[in-house]
């Protein structure tokens, strides 16, 4: 069956339907629908008809308004969080321990020798800023080239209306102009200071303490000797010195090969004196070594990279991990590490430890007990939240994948920052991993790296780009810690404990350990109850359908069948529209035909006579000349075909009545 025949049959079937006009169709719908209200409109009187029409229109509007709210609520994809408590044997967390000091000073001192001499001389000038006490009086001479790469400037806030900048090792002073505030960081052109920083001339020796309002700022320039500089201000000179030393040491250590940096750090056999997991003894060989830029050599217990993770047999301190560490505080770098102790962190297996953000300190000379509770987080993925399962859908290249660790948002944020650092500054920061073919920043090869790094770190726009690009993990495990401390060892037992530990480490009868370098750790599960915080959809498709049907039934007494009836009338309206369009096209075609033939069409006899007798031709055809006219054809005239014409009924009726 071709399409035309099917279409014609469909039109014939439609003609047997409820009506041929929209009004007839609407009346038929109101009379046959199961929805309350429309029937009363066509069956009541004029007044009630108006009332029922108004009520039906009002409640239909309420239904559509409620439907819009419900659909919008469903499309918002809200979630609800549920908390459940379970009991099971759990995997013991991975434990990362590091020294707060990244390198032994005795091994790294030759790299930092000139830097230490500079800071010592600078501190003398800071504490006694007397003119004439310059660097030229120090023997041997200081490495001023290293100083001028990232210098410290002295600030006096006594006269804030006329601030002056003075380099610590120089006598010349610079007056400030065109001051513009930028928070704690300031930028200047042509030695112009901005922000909270001010500059000062050293006051006379007999100045009072109120007149000596000094501050320190780190001067960062895009190029050495450039006027495009930023002054990073600090409220305390201790903070300024620490920040300056970190920037300078970062530049120096970035050029040291990785294996040499590992050798300068604390080795596992020297740092881990004793280890016990439950009832099983362990040693430094059960730890995995990684190099952490902030803390040097770090050691991870139960990381799960090469073997299965350990399970905890029971809760309680007796079934956890016990460690005794030696941090060798006497070998700390004086200007780099101002805090003494061990840095530790509990985390999942095969995840990278970000100790600077999530780690805790354990103090020397104490026994630190850490009770652990486990929280498991289960987030719903798209479209309910923008989380990721393994980071494969994150547009940021994970630089920590070289450690074969799992994805985390901390790794993503640091990788994003390092990528921006490489794009804008042309080099990578020492504290983050590097991709192949990129070098770490240093003062010699990249003189303006510190200025670029400081600007990038304080840039809200770049920070927001990284936040928008990185995603949280859908499943996460968090370890909640309860920490308690006590002095260890006690005064009564410290002699024999230090003797035994010294003998086991150094094979010496002399005591080589003291309270300032010993830390004891106890890490255990407080209980086997774990909490699972899971997300579930607040609105589902079942909720949506039931809510839509409830509103429709409450306001108009309708159901799904009523919606089908409404769909039916819409289809019928479309068919009527099609019929009207077809009729209009046919009428238009007939009008065009009538324009071509304005008079009534001739009868059959007229056509025959016109064919046999040329005398009956129309006048418009009589244009032939007389000499060319054809004679009439002889023969019997044709019959009168008018007798065969069908007469109308109104003509025949009188004859029949006469009969």
Backbone torsions as a table, in degrees:
resi	resn	phi	psi	omega
1	UNK	NA	124.4	-177.9
2	UNK	-79.8	172.7	-173.7
3	UNK	-67.4	-35.5	-177.2
4	UNK	-65.3	-45.3	179.2
5	UNK	-63.3	-40.6	178.5
6	UNK	-63.1	-39.8	-179.1
7	UNK	-66.5	-41.5	179.1
8	UNK	-63.1	-42.9	178.8
9	UNK	-64.9	-37.3	177.9
10	UNK	-64.0	-37.8	177.7
11	UNK	-66.4	-39.2	178.1
12	UNK	-65.7	-39.3	177.4
13	UNK	-64.9	-36.9	-179.9
14	UNK	-65.9	-35.0	-178.8
15	UNK	-65.3	-19.4	176.3
16	UNK	-88.7	5.0	-175.2
17	UNK	-81.0	-157.4	-172.6
18	UNK	-68.9	-26.5	-178.2
19	UNK	175.5	171.1	-176.7
20	UNK	-105.7	-6.4	-179.3
21	UNK	-124.1	163.8	179.2
22	UNK	-65.1	-36.3	-179.7
23	UNK	-65.1	-45.5	178.5
24	UNK	-62.6	-38.2	179.7
25	UNK	-67.1	-39.9	-179.7
26	UNK	-67.2	-41.3	177.2
27	UNK	-63.4	-41.3	178.0
28	UNK	-62.8	-40.2	179.0
29	UNK	-65.0	-46.2	-179.0
30	UNK	-63.5	-30.6	-178.0
31	UNK	-81.5	-21.7	-174.4
32	UNK	-114.0	-11.3	-176.9
33	UNK	-72.3	154.0	177.3
34	UNK	-90.6	-2.8	178.5
35	UNK	-76.4	136.1	-179.9
36	UNK	-71.8	142.9	175.6
37	UNK	112.1	-58.0	-177.1
38	UNK	-59.3	-33.4	179.6
39	UNK	-63.5	-38.5	-177.6
40	UNK	-69.2	-23.5	-179.4
41	UNK	-66.0	-38.9	-175.6
42	UNK	-93.3	-13.2	-175.4
43	UNK	-104.4	-17.4	-178.1
44	UNK	-89.5	174.9	177.7
45	UNK	-74.9	-179.2	-175.3
46	UNK	-60.1	-43.7	-177.5
47	UNK	-69.1	-50.1	178.8
48	UNK	-64.8	-33.3	177.8
49	UNK	-60.3	-42.4	178.0
50	UNK	-65.3	-41.6	180.0
51	UNK	-63.3	-46.8	-179.1
52	UNK	-67.8	-33.6	175.8
53	UNK	-64.1	-42.1	178.8
54	UNK	-64.9	-44.7	180.0
55	UNK	-64.7	-42.2	179.3
56	UNK	-62.9	-43.8	178.3
57	UNK	-64.6	-39.1	179.7
58	UNK	-64.9	-48.9	-177.6
59	UNK	-69.9	-32.3	175.0
60	UNK	-64.8	-38.0	176.8
61	UNK	-65.5	-40.6	177.1
62	UNK	-62.6	-39.4	179.3
63	UNK	-62.6	-47.0	-179.5
64	UNK	-66.5	-34.5	176.9
65	UNK	-65.4	-45.1	178.1
66	UNK	-66.0	-38.2	177.0
67	UNK	-61.3	-41.7	178.2
68	UNK	-61.1	-41.4	178.4
69	UNK	-64.6	-43.7	-178.4
70	UNK	-65.6	-42.8	179.7
71	UNK	-66.3	-40.0	177.5
72	UNK	-64.5	-38.2	176.5
73	UNK	-64.4	-40.6	179.2
74	UNK	-66.1	-41.2	-177.5
75	UNK	-75.9	-10.1	174.7
76	UNK	-76.1	-15.8	174.9
77	UNK	54.0	53.2	175.6
78	UNK	-74.4	155.8	-179.9
79	UNK	-125.5	157.1	172.3
80	UNK	-119.1	143.8	-179.0
81	UNK	-102.9	135.2	178.4
82	UNK	-123.1	143.3	-178.9
83	UNK	-113.0	124.2	176.8
84	UNK	-127.8	146.4	-178.1
85	UNK	-115.1	127.7	179.8
86	UNK	-123.1	172.3	-179.5
87	UNK	-138.8	120.3	179.8
88	UNK	-162.3	167.5	172.2
89	UNK	-75.2	126.4	-172.5
90	UNK	-114.1	155.2	175.3
91	UNK	-73.0	136.5	177.7
92	UNK	-70.6	137.2	-175.8
93	UNK	-68.2	159.5	170.8
94	UNK	-72.7	135.2	-176.6
95	UNK	-118.4	118.8	178.1
96	UNK	-108.0	127.2	178.1
97	UNK	-122.5	137.3	178.3
98	UNK	-139.0	163.2	171.2
99	UNK	-87.4	141.9	177.7
100	UNK	-62.6	-23.7	177.8
101	UNK	-99.5	123.8	-172.9
102	UNK	-72.9	-31.1	-174.9
103	UNK	-135.1	152.6	170.8
104	UNK	-73.8	128.8	-176.2
105	UNK	-63.9	-31.8	-179.6
106	UNK	-66.2	-25.9	-178.3
107	UNK	-96.5	-23.0	-177.2
108	UNK	-104.2	-1.3	-172.6
109	UNK	-62.1	-35.2	-177.8
110	UNK	-67.2	-24.8	175.9
111	UNK	-79.2	-30.3	-173.9
112	UNK	-106.5	12.8	-174.5
113	UNK	-61.5	-52.7	-178.4
114	UNK	-66.3	-34.6	178.0
115	UNK	-65.4	-40.1	178.4
116	UNK	-67.0	-39.1	178.2
117	UNK	-65.3	-36.8	177.5
118	UNK	-64.4	-46.4	-176.9
119	UNK	-69.6	-33.4	176.9
120	UNK	-66.2	-42.4	176.9
121	UNK	-67.5	-36.9	179.1
122	UNK	-66.0	-37.5	178.9
123	UNK	-65.9	-35.9	176.1
124	UNK	-63.4	-42.1	178.4
125	UNK	-67.7	-35.0	179.8
126	UNK	-68.2	-42.1	-178.2
127	UNK	-74.9	-30.7	178.4
128	UNK	-133.6	79.5	-177.9
129	UNK	-78.2	72.9	-179.0
130	UNK	-103.0	130.8	178.2
131	UNK	-59.2	141.9	179.1
132	UNK	97.3	-10.0	179.2
133	UNK	-93.8	59.1	-173.8
134	UNK	-87.8	179.9	-176.9
135	UNK	-75.4	-15.3	-177.4
136	UNK	-71.8	-15.6	179.7
137	UNK	-87.0	-5.2	-177.9
138	UNK	-91.5	137.3	179.3
139	UNK	-128.1	131.9	-6.5
140	UNK	-67.8	162.1	-176.1
141	UNK	-61.4	148.3	178.6
142	UNK	-76.9	156.6	177.0
143	UNK	-81.9	85.9	-176.1
144	UNK	-71.7	-21.2	175.6
145	UNK	-64.4	-40.8	175.3
146	UNK	-63.9	-38.1	-179.9
147	UNK	-66.0	-45.2	-175.1
148	UNK	-72.1	-14.1	176.6
149	UNK	-66.0	-44.3	174.5
150	UNK	-139.5	86.9	-175.2
151	UNK	-85.4	161.4	169.3
152	UNK	-101.8	140.3	177.0
153	UNK	-118.6	148.4	-179.0
154	UNK	-94.9	138.7	-174.7
155	UNK	-126.9	136.1	174.1
156	UNK	-121.2	125.1	-177.9
157	UNK	-101.5	19.3	-179.4
158	UNK	-66.4	-47.5	179.8
159	UNK	-113.1	91.8	-175.8
160	UNK	-76.0	-18.9	179.0
161	UNK	-77.6	-20.9	-179.1
162	UNK	-134.9	65.6	-177.5
163	UNK	-73.3	150.9	-179.5
164	UNK	-137.2	137.6	178.5
165	UNK	-97.6	137.4	176.8
166	UNK	-138.5	127.7	173.8
167	UNK	-70.1	144.6	-174.5
168	UNK	-63.8	-37.8	-176.0
169	UNK	-99.1	11.9	179.9
170	UNK	-126.4	154.2	-178.9
171	UNK	-92.7	-21.6	-177.5
172	UNK	-73.0	150.7	-176.8
173	UNK	-126.1	154.4	-178.4
174	UNK	-127.6	129.3	178.3
175	UNK	-85.4	141.8	-175.6
176	UNK	-88.6	144.9	173.7
177	UNK	-144.9	159.2	177.7
178	UNK	54.4	59.0	-175.6
179	UNK	-78.1	131.4	179.4
180	UNK	-135.9	127.8	-174.3
181	UNK	-80.5	135.8	174.8
182	UNK	-133.8	34.9	-178.9
183	UNK	81.5	-137.3	-179.8
184	UNK	-85.9	-6.6	175.7
185	UNK	-113.1	144.3	-177.4
186	UNK	-131.7	146.1	177.8
187	UNK	-119.4	149.1	-179.1
188	UNK	-146.2	155.1	170.1
189	UNK	-123.7	138.5	-175.3
190	UNK	55.7	49.1	179.0
191	UNK	56.4	50.3	178.0
192	UNK	-108.8	123.8	-177.3
193	UNK	-89.6	145.7	-179.3
194	UNK	-132.3	160.3	172.1
195	UNK	85.5	-150.2	-176.6
196	UNK	-78.3	-6.6	-176.2
197	UNK	-81.0	142.5	171.4
198	UNK	-131.0	169.1	-178.1
199	UNK	-123.6	161.5	-170.5
200	UNK	-148.0	151.6	167.7
201	UNK	-91.1	136.7	179.4
202	UNK	-57.3	129.9	-178.6
203	UNK	-74.6	166.0	178.0
204	UNK	-65.0	163.6	-174.8
205	UNK	-64.9	-28.1	-178.6
206	UNK	-91.0	16.3	179.9
207	UNK	-69.8	146.7	179.2
208	UNK	-77.4	170.5	-178.3
209	UNK	-67.6	-28.3	178.4
210	UNK	-70.2	-29.6	-179.7
211	UNK	-77.9	-22.2	-178.4
212	UNK	-91.0	77.5	-179.9
213	UNK	-101.4	80.7	-174.3
214	UNK	-97.0	147.1	168.9
215	UNK	-140.4	157.1	177.5
216	UNK	-110.6	147.1	175.1
217	UNK	-138.3	145.1	176.2
218	UNK	-92.7	124.9	-178.9
219	UNK	-92.3	119.5	-179.1
220	UNK	-119.9	122.7	-178.9
221	UNK	-120.2	149.9	179.6
222	UNK	-65.0	-32.0	173.9
223	UNK	-142.8	150.0	-180.0
224	UNK	-63.8	126.8	-177.1
225	UNK	85.0	1.4	-179.2
226	UNK	-80.8	156.4	176.7
227	UNK	-87.6	-10.9	178.8
228	UNK	-84.0	90.5	-171.7
229	UNK	-129.9	159.1	174.9
230	UNK	-127.0	135.2	177.4
231	UNK	-106.6	117.3	-179.0
232	UNK	-94.5	113.9	-171.1
233	UNK	-94.1	147.8	178.1
234	UNK	-134.9	147.7	179.0
235	UNK	-79.4	-17.4	179.9
236	UNK	-130.6	142.2	177.7
237	UNK	-66.5	-28.7	178.4
238	UNK	-63.3	-41.2	177.3
239	UNK	-66.5	-39.5	-179.8
240	UNK	-65.2	-43.0	-179.6
241	UNK	-64.5	-43.0	-179.7
242	UNK	-63.5	-44.8	179.6
243	UNK	-64.2	-41.9	179.2
244	UNK	-64.1	-41.5	-178.7
245	UNK	-67.5	-36.8	178.9
246	UNK	-65.4	-42.4	178.7
247	UNK	-63.5	-44.2	-179.1
248	UNK	-68.8	-43.4	179.9
249	UNK	-67.7	-33.2	176.0
250	UNK	-60.6	-42.8	178.3
251	UNK	-63.4	-39.4	-178.2
252	UNK	-72.4	-47.1	-174.8
253	UNK	-73.4	-20.9	179.3
254	UNK	-65.7	-22.1	179.5
255	UNK	-90.3	-5.6	179.1
256	UNK	-84.3	133.5	179.4
257	UNK	-60.1	153.4	-175.7
258	UNK	-61.6	-43.4	-178.2
259	UNK	-63.7	-34.3	177.2
260	UNK	-70.5	-37.1	177.0
261	UNK	-65.0	-39.2	177.0
262	UNK	-63.5	-40.5	179.4
263	UNK	-66.9	-28.3	179.4
264	UNK	-80.1	-11.4	-179.6
265	UNK	-85.5	-174.4	-179.1
266	UNK	-84.3	126.1	-178.6
267	UNK	-83.6	153.6	-174.5
268	UNK	-62.7	-41.0	-178.0
269	UNK	-67.8	-22.9	177.6
270	UNK	-89.3	-28.3	-174.2
271	UNK	-90.8	-40.5	-176.7
272	UNK	-94.9	104.1	-176.8
273	UNK	-86.4	-36.3	-177.3
274	UNK	-149.1	149.4	-178.2
275	UNK	-149.8	136.5	177.8
276	UNK	-149.0	124.9	177.2
277	UNK	-115.5	110.3	-174.0
278	UNK	62.6	-120.2	176.7
279	UNK	-103.4	2.3	-176.4
280	UNK	-100.1	128.2	177.0
281	UNK	-73.4	150.8	177.0
282	UNK	-142.8	171.4	-179.7
283	UNK	-146.8	-169.3	-175.8
284	UNK	-65.6	-18.7	179.5
285	UNK	-71.5	-16.8	177.3
286	UNK	-85.2	5.5	-179.9
287	UNK	-110.1	147.2	176.7
288	UNK	-101.8	127.7	-176.8
289	UNK	-91.0	133.2	170.1
290	UNK	-133.0	155.7	177.6
291	UNK	-99.0	123.5	178.6
292	UNK	-112.1	123.0	-175.5
293	UNK	-58.2	-32.5	-178.5
294	UNK	-77.4	-34.6	-171.5
295	UNK	-125.4	10.0	177.7
296	UNK	72.6	-135.5	-179.4
297	UNK	-74.1	124.9	175.3
298	UNK	-119.8	153.3	-174.6
299	UNK	-130.2	129.8	-173.0
300	UNK	-114.2	125.9	175.9
301	UNK	-99.1	132.7	176.1
302	UNK	64.5	43.9	-179.3
303	UNK	-74.2	-27.0	176.8
304	UNK	79.8	17.8	179.7
305	UNK	-78.6	-46.3	-174.8
306	UNK	-103.3	-16.5	-177.9
307	UNK	-147.2	170.0	-177.8
308	UNK	-66.7	147.1	178.5
309	UNK	-69.0	148.0	-178.3
310	UNK	-81.9	142.0	174.6
311	UNK	-98.2	149.6	176.0
312	UNK	-92.4	124.8	-175.1
313	UNK	-73.1	-35.6	-177.7
314	UNK	-150.6	156.4	172.5
315	UNK	-78.0	162.4	178.8
316	UNK	115.2	159.0	-176.4
317	UNK	-66.0	-26.4	-178.2
318	UNK	-71.1	-18.7	-175.5
319	UNK	-111.8	17.3	180.0
320	UNK	-105.3	-159.1	-178.4
321	UNK	-102.6	129.6	177.9
322	UNK	-118.5	128.4	-178.5
323	UNK	-131.4	146.6	168.8
324	UNK	-123.6	120.9	-174.4
325	UNK	-116.7	149.3	173.1
326	UNK	-116.3	116.3	-177.4
327	UNK	-96.6	-6.4	176.8
328	UNK	48.0	62.4	-174.6
329	UNK	-63.7	-24.3	-179.2
330	UNK	-69.8	-12.3	-179.4
331	UNK	-108.9	27.2	178.7
332	UNK	-79.2	151.9	173.4
333	UNK	-77.0	118.6	-169.1
334	UNK	-63.3	-37.0	-173.9
335	UNK	-99.8	-3.5	-178.7
336	UNK	-102.1	-41.1	-176.4
337	UNK	-115.7	103.5	178.2
338	UNK	-91.3	-13.2	177.0
339	UNK	-107.0	141.1	-179.9
340	UNK	-115.7	136.9	179.0
341	UNK	148.8	-168.4	177.5
342	UNK	-110.3	142.2	177.3
343	UNK	-105.8	124.2	-178.0
344	UNK	-135.1	160.7	-176.8
345	UNK	-153.8	140.7	174.0
346	UNK	-105.4	132.3	-176.8
347	UNK	-153.6	175.2	179.9
348	UNK	-72.9	160.3	174.4
349	UNK	-64.7	145.7	176.1
350	UNK	62.5	25.2	174.0
351	UNK	-115.8	148.4	-177.5
352	UNK	-81.0	135.0	-179.2
353	UNK	-83.5	119.3	175.4
354	UNK	-101.7	82.3	-171.7
355	UNK	-68.2	-28.5	-178.0
356	UNK	-66.2	-27.6	-178.6
357	UNK	-98.4	-39.1	-170.0
358	UNK	-119.6	0.4	-178.9
359	UNK	-83.6	166.5	177.1
360	UNK	-128.5	159.7	178.7
361	UNK	-97.6	144.7	168.8
362	UNK	-115.8	126.7	-172.2
363	UNK	-82.9	144.6	178.5
364	UNK	-68.0	148.4	179.8
365	UNK	75.8	18.4	-179.2
366	UNK	-133.9	159.3	168.5
367	UNK	-104.8	116.6	-176.3
368	UNK	-105.2	119.4	177.9
369	UNK	-103.8	130.1	-176.9
370	UNK	-123.1	107.7	173.7
371	UNK	-89.1	134.8	-170.7
372	UNK	-114.4	134.3	169.1
373	UNK	-120.8	145.6	-172.9
374	UNK	-109.8	130.8	171.8
375	UNK	-119.2	123.6	176.7
376	UNK	-104.1	126.0	-178.7
377	UNK	-107.3	129.2	178.3
378	UNK	-125.7	108.0	-179.8
379	UNK	-100.0	149.6	174.5
380	UNK	-83.0	143.5	-178.3
381	UNK	-82.7	-161.0	-178.9
382	UNK	-60.8	138.9	5.8
383	UNK	-94.0	8.2	-175.4
384	UNK	-78.1	-30.8	176.9
385	UNK	-153.2	160.9	-177.2
386	UNK	-98.0	56.9	179.2
387	UNK	-102.7	168.5	-178.5
388	UNK	-129.8	149.3	179.9
389	UNK	-81.3	-47.0	-176.4
390	UNK	-136.2	8.7	178.5
391	UNK	82.9	3.9	-178.2
392	UNK	-69.9	-23.8	179.8
393	UNK	-97.6	14.4	178.3
394	UNK	-94.3	130.6	-175.9
395	UNK	-74.3	-1.3	-178.1
396	UNK	-96.0	132.3	176.9
397	UNK	-73.1	123.7	-177.4
398	UNK	-80.5	108.3	-179.7
399	UNK	-75.6	-15.4	179.8
400	UNK	-86.3	1.8	177.3
401	UNK	-67.5	-16.4	176.9
402	UNK	-66.7	-18.0	175.6
403	UNK	-89.2	0.1	-177.5
404	UNK	60.2	36.5	-179.8
405	UNK	-100.8	163.6	-179.6
406	UNK	-76.6	165.7	-178.8
407	UNK	-72.9	144.5	171.9
408	UNK	-148.5	156.4	-178.6
409	UNK	-68.8	-28.9	176.2
410	UNK	-65.0	-41.5	177.7
411	UNK	-64.3	-37.7	-179.9
412	UNK	-67.0	-44.6	-178.3
413	UNK	-63.9	-40.9	179.6
414	UNK	-71.6	-36.6	176.2
415	UNK	-65.4	-39.4	178.5
416	UNK	-64.5	-43.4	178.7
417	UNK	-63.6	-41.3	179.6
418	UNK	-65.8	-36.4	177.2
419	UNK	-64.1	-42.4	176.1
420	UNK	-64.9	-36.7	179.4
421	UNK	-63.1	-41.9	-179.2
422	UNK	-70.5	-36.3	-179.5
423	UNK	-71.2	-41.6	-173.5
424	UNK	-89.5	-44.4	-174.8
425	UNK	-93.5	-17.1	178.8
426	UNK	85.2	2.5	179.7
427	UNK	-152.0	168.9	-178.8
428	UNK	-104.3	152.0	179.3
429	UNK	-78.6	147.2	-174.8
430	UNK	-64.5	-25.9	-174.1
431	UNK	-83.1	-4.5	-176.6
432	UNK	-126.2	156.8	178.8
433	UNK	-64.2	159.0	-179.1
434	UNK	-117.4	140.5	168.3
435	UNK	-77.4	171.3	-178.6
436	UNK	-69.3	143.0	176.9
437	UNK	85.7	7.2	-179.5
438	UNK	-122.0	143.5	-179.3
439	UNK	-106.7	158.4	174.5
440	UNK	-75.6	152.6	179.8
441	UNK	-74.0	144.0	173.3
442	UNK	-154.4	164.2	-173.6
443	UNK	-69.1	-29.9	-176.5
444	UNK	-75.4	-50.9	-176.1
445	UNK	-82.4	-29.8	-178.0
446	UNK	-132.5	81.6	-172.7
447	UNK	-61.0	-30.3	-177.2
448	UNK	-98.5	19.0	-174.7
449	UNK	-65.9	-37.7	-178.3
450	UNK	-66.2	-39.5	176.5
451	UNK	-63.6	-43.9	179.7
452	UNK	-65.8	-42.4	-179.7
453	UNK	-64.5	-42.8	179.6
454	UNK	-65.4	-40.4	178.8
455	UNK	-66.7	-40.0	-179.1
456	UNK	-69.6	-38.3	-179.1
457	UNK	-67.4	-31.6	-180.0
458	UNK	-92.3	1.1	-178.6
459	UNK	-79.4	117.9	178.4
460	UNK	-71.4	-33.8	-177.8
461	UNK	-64.4	-47.9	179.1
462	UNK	-66.9	-34.3	178.0
463	UNK	-65.3	-40.3	180.0
464	UNK	-69.2	-33.5	176.6
465	UNK	-60.8	-43.4	179.6
466	UNK	-67.6	-39.1	179.6
467	UNK	-65.0	-39.8	179.4
468	UNK	-71.5	-28.4	-176.9
469	UNK	-82.0	-32.7	-175.5
470	UNK	-88.5	153.3	-177.9
471	UNK	-128.6	151.4	173.1
472	UNK	-73.3	156.4	174.4
473	UNK	-79.7	143.6	-178.8
474	UNK	-70.0	-34.3	179.0
475	UNK	-120.5	130.2	-175.9
476	UNK	-146.2	150.9	176.6
477	UNK	-122.0	124.7	179.9
478	UNK	-116.1	141.6	-179.4
479	UNK	-110.8	114.5	177.3
480	UNK	-90.2	128.8	-172.7
481	UNK	-113.4	137.3	170.3
482	UNK	-110.8	117.2	-170.1
483	UNK	-111.4	134.3	173.3
484	UNK	-137.4	151.1	-176.3
485	UNK	-136.6	154.0	174.8
486	UNK	-149.4	154.4	177.0
487	UNK	-64.0	136.5	178.5
488	UNK	-150.1	138.3	-12.2
489	UNK	-74.9	165.1	177.7
490	UNK	-70.3	164.6	-179.5
491	UNK	-62.5	-30.6	-178.4
492	UNK	-75.1	-25.6	-174.5
493	UNK	-113.7	-0.7	-174.4
494	UNK	-67.7	-29.9	-178.2
495	UNK	-63.5	-54.8	-175.6
496	UNK	-70.7	-33.0	178.4
497	UNK	-65.9	-45.3	179.7
498	UNK	-66.6	-34.3	176.9
499	UNK	-63.3	-46.4	-177.8
500	UNK	-66.2	-46.1	-178.9
501	UNK	-65.2	-37.1	177.8
502	UNK	-66.5	-39.2	-179.8
503	UNK	-68.6	-41.2	-178.9
504	UNK	-67.1	-32.0	-178.3
505	UNK	-86.7	-46.9	-172.3
506	UNK	-108.6	-1.7	-176.3
507	UNK	53.5	43.1	-178.1
508	UNK	-127.2	144.0	176.9
509	UNK	-80.7	-11.4	178.0
510	UNK	-84.4	152.1	178.4
511	UNK	-81.8	115.4	-179.9
512	UNK	-109.6	3.2	179.7
513	UNK	-118.5	155.8	176.2
514	UNK	-144.3	177.0	-176.0
515	UNK	-64.2	-27.2	-177.4
516	UNK	-74.8	-7.9	-177.0
517	UNK	-123.0	0.2	-173.8
518	UNK	-108.0	135.2	177.5
519	UNK	-134.9	134.5	174.5
520	UNK	-114.8	133.2	-178.1
521	UNK	-122.2	137.0	171.7
522	UNK	-125.3	117.3	-177.9
523	UNK	-123.1	125.2	-173.2
524	UNK	-157.3	161.8	172.9
525	UNK	-79.6	130.5	175.5
526	UNK	-69.6	-39.4	179.6
527	UNK	-158.2	164.8	179.8
528	UNK	-90.2	1.7	173.8
529	UNK	-72.9	124.2	176.9
530	UNK	-119.4	147.8	-178.8
531	UNK	-103.9	134.3	175.8
532	UNK	-114.0	117.2	177.6
533	UNK	-104.7	106.7	-174.7
534	UNK	-118.1	151.4	178.1
535	UNK	-103.4	143.8	174.1
536	UNK	-137.3	157.0	-177.1
537	UNK	-67.6	127.6	177.9
538	UNK	-71.5	-28.8	179.7
539	UNK	-131.7	129.5	177.8
540	UNK	-116.8	174.8	179.8
541	UNK	-67.0	-31.4	176.7
542	UNK	-66.4	-42.8	177.1
543	UNK	-61.7	-41.2	-178.7
544	UNK	-64.0	-46.7	-178.4
545	UNK	-65.6	-42.3	179.5
546	UNK	-66.2	-37.1	178.9
547	UNK	-69.1	-41.7	177.6
548	UNK	-62.6	-45.0	178.6
549	UNK	-66.1	-36.9	178.3
550	UNK	-63.8	-42.6	177.8
551	UNK	-65.8	-41.8	-179.7
552	UNK	-65.9	-41.8	179.1
553	UNK	-70.8	-35.0	-178.6
554	UNK	-70.2	-43.9	-174.1
555	UNK	-86.5	-31.6	-173.8
556	UNK	-129.7	1.5	179.1
557	UNK	63.6	31.5	-176.5
558	UNK	-99.4	174.9	178.7
559	UNK	-147.0	-171.5	179.6
560	UNK	-65.2	-35.9	179.4
561	UNK	-64.3	-33.2	176.5
562	UNK	-65.1	-36.4	176.3
563	UNK	-66.3	-36.4	177.1
564	UNK	-65.5	-40.2	176.3
565	UNK	-61.5	-41.7	178.3
566	UNK	-63.5	-38.0	175.8
567	UNK	-65.8	-33.6	178.7
568	UNK	-65.0	-43.7	-179.3
569	UNK	-66.8	-30.7	176.6
570	UNK	-66.2	-42.0	178.5
571	UNK	-64.4	-43.4	177.9
572	UNK	-62.1	-37.7	178.1
573	UNK	-63.5	-38.4	177.9
574	UNK	-64.9	-41.0	179.7
575	UNK	-65.5	-40.1	177.7
576	UNK	-63.2	-37.8	176.8
577	UNK	-62.7	-40.3	178.3
578	UNK	-63.1	-43.0	179.9
579	UNK	-63.2	-42.8	179.4
580	UNK	-63.5	-37.7	178.8
581	UNK	-66.4	-41.4	179.5
582	UNK	-65.3	-42.5	178.7
583	UNK	-63.3	-40.3	178.5
584	UNK	-63.3	-39.2	178.5
585	UNK	-66.1	-40.4	178.3
586	UNK	-65.3	-43.3	178.0
587	UNK	-61.0	-39.5	178.0
588	UNK	-64.3	-35.6	179.3
589	UNK	-69.3	-39.4	178.5
590	UNK	-66.8	-38.3	177.7
591	UNK	-62.2	-40.0	177.5
592	UNK	-64.2	-37.1	178.5
593	UNK	-67.5	-38.8	178.5
594	UNK	-65.6	-30.4	176.5
595	UNK	-65.2	-35.0	179.6
596	UNK	-73.1	-32.6	-179.5
597	UNK	-124.3	87.6	-176.1
598	UNK	-72.1	-33.0	-179.3
599	UNK	-88.3	171.1	177.7
600	UNK	-69.9	145.4	-179.5
601	UNK	-66.7	145.3	-179.1
602	UNK	-68.2	156.5	178.0
603	UNK	-77.7	175.1	-178.7
604	UNK	-70.0	-40.9	-178.6
605	UNK	-66.1	-36.6	179.3
606	UNK	-65.0	-37.8	178.4
607	UNK	-67.4	-37.8	-178.9
608	UNK	-70.4	-46.8	179.1
609	UNK	-61.3	-35.3	178.2
610	UNK	-67.2	-26.2	-179.5
611	UNK	-81.3	-36.3	-174.9
612	UNK	-92.6	-29.7	-176.9
613	UNK	-124.3	112.9	-176.6
614	UNK	-69.5	-12.9	179.0
615	UNK	-68.9	-20.0	180.0
616	UNK	-93.0	12.7	177.6
617	UNK	-69.2	154.7	179.0
618	UNK	-67.6	158.7	-174.8
619	UNK	-65.4	-31.2	-178.4
620	UNK	-71.3	-12.9	178.0
621	UNK	-99.1	0.1	-178.1
622	UNK	-88.4	42.3	-178.8
623	UNK	-94.3	6.5	-177.9
624	UNK	-78.7	143.8	177.2
625	UNK	-71.8	160.2	-175.5
626	UNK	-63.9	-41.2	-176.1
627	UNK	-68.5	-16.8	179.6
628	UNK	-100.9	1.2	-179.0
629	UNK	-69.8	139.2	-179.1
630	UNK	-85.7	142.2	176.9
631	UNK	-71.1	155.7	178.5
632	UNK	-67.6	146.9	179.8
633	UNK	-81.2	132.7	178.0
634	UNK	-72.0	159.5	176.3
635	UNK	142.2	175.5	178.9
636	UNK	-73.9	131.3	179.3
637	UNK	-64.5	149.6	-178.9
638	UNK	-69.1	156.5	178.9
639	UNK	-66.7	161.8	178.9
640	UNK	-80.4	100.9	-176.7
641	UNK	-74.2	-7.6	178.4
642	UNK	-66.6	-22.1	178.8
643	UNK	-68.2	-18.0	179.1
644	UNK	-88.5	-3.7	-178.0
645	UNK	-72.4	142.9	179.6
646	UNK	-79.4	123.4	-178.7
647	UNK	-85.7	148.2	177.3
648	UNK	-67.0	161.2	-177.3
649	UNK	-67.4	-34.0	-177.6
650	UNK	-69.5	-19.4	176.9
651	UNK	-83.9	-36.8	-177.4
652	UNK	-78.2	-27.0	-174.9
653	UNK	-60.3	-44.5	179.3
654	UNK	-60.2	-38.2	179.8
655	UNK	-63.1	-42.6	-179.2
656	UNK	-65.9	-35.8	178.9
657	UNK	-67.6	-36.8	179.6
658	UNK	-64.3	-38.1	178.4
659	UNK	-63.8	NA	NA
